[in-house]
Amino acid sequence: MLYESFEVAIYALLFWWGILLAFKRFPSNYTHNNTWKKDISVTFIQSVVLLATFQIIVYFQ
């Protein structure tokens, strides 16, 4: 297992969520008029999928 405890998994989720939200919301050429709610929900789903993908990669290594 990649994460030792549930707390570490939550910290990893929050870290990736913050990184993905920053790259989604604050680019220099942001032309789309998305709401904060949409950006937060999309990046949350992306971070959950990213952490699940990490688990699959570690399992098959």
C-alpha positions in Angstrom: 0.0 0.0 0.0 1.3 3.4 -0.9 -0.1 5.2 2.1 0.6 4.2 5.7 -2.6 5.5 7.2 -5.8 7.3 6.4 -4.4 10.6 7.6 -1.5 10.4 5.1 -4.0 9.6 2.3 -6.1 12.6 3.2 -3.0 14.9 3.2 -2.0 13.5 -0.2 -5.5 14.1 -1.5 -5.5 17.7 -0.3 -2.0 18.3 -1.7 -2.9 17.0 -5.2 -6.3 18.8 -5.0 -4.6 22.1 -4.3 -2.0 21.6 -7.0 -4.6 20.7 -9.6 -6.9 23.5 -8.6 -4.0 26.0 -8.9 -3.2 24.8 -12.4 -6.9 24.8 -13.4 -7.8 28.1 -11.9 -4.8 30.4 -12.1 -3.2 30.1 -15.6 -2.0 33.2 -17.3 -4.3 32.7 -20.3 -7.5 31.7 -18.5 -10.2 32.4 -21.0 -13.0 30.1 -19.7 -15.6 31.5 -17.3 -15.9 28.4 -15.1 -17.3 28.8 -11.6 -15.3 28.0 -8.5 -17.8 25.2 -7.7 -17.2 23.5 -11.0 -13.4 23.9 -10.8 -13.3 22.6 -7.2 -15.5 19.6 -8.0 -13.6 18.7 -11.3 -10.2 18.9 -9.6 -11.4 16.9 -6.6 -12.5 14.1 -9.0 -9.1 14.4 -10.8 -7.2 14.1 -7.6 -9.2 11.0 -6.5 -8.5 9.4 -9.8 -4.8 10.3 -9.6 -4.5 8.7 -6.1 -6.3 5.6 -7.3 -4.0 5.4 -10.3 -1.0 5.6 -8.0 -2.3 2.7 -6.0 -2.7 0.6 -9.2 0.8 1.4 -10.4 2.3 0.5 -7.0 0.3 -2.7 -6.9 1.5 -3.9 -10.3 5.1 -2.8 -9.8 
